[in-house]
Amino acid sequence: MSATYTIIVENLAVTMRLGIHPHEATPQPVRISVWMDLAYDDAPTADRIEAVLDYDFVREGVKALADGPGFALQETLCDAVAALCLHDHRVVQVRVRSMKTDIYPDAQVGCEVVRRRV
């Protein structure tokens, strides 16, 4: 029997270059959330990480993107994170949200994308 799960990495805090405005040339705080829908041939029968997707690669991959040259747009950041997640064949859909937390004193600004395996 096939099994589906949603793995969530929520509000991962990174500091990165993100934006088009002069004041965004220096790294700023950004929160990244990821929801991965996974399909397994069978539900895991063993309580071992080898039976499922190890989500450490998402955290490490997002941190590596944050340490890179940066992004002009939240849309391209979200697409890069989605591509990272879809690299694993068990991920059938991913939803990625980025939030700039310090742009405005009264609001956070973000983007969310959904990508599906084709």
Beta strands, then each sheet from edge to edge (+ up, - down):
strand 1: 3-16
strand 2: 28-40
strand 3: 91-104
strand 4: 107-116
sheet 1: 1+ 2- 3+ 4-
end
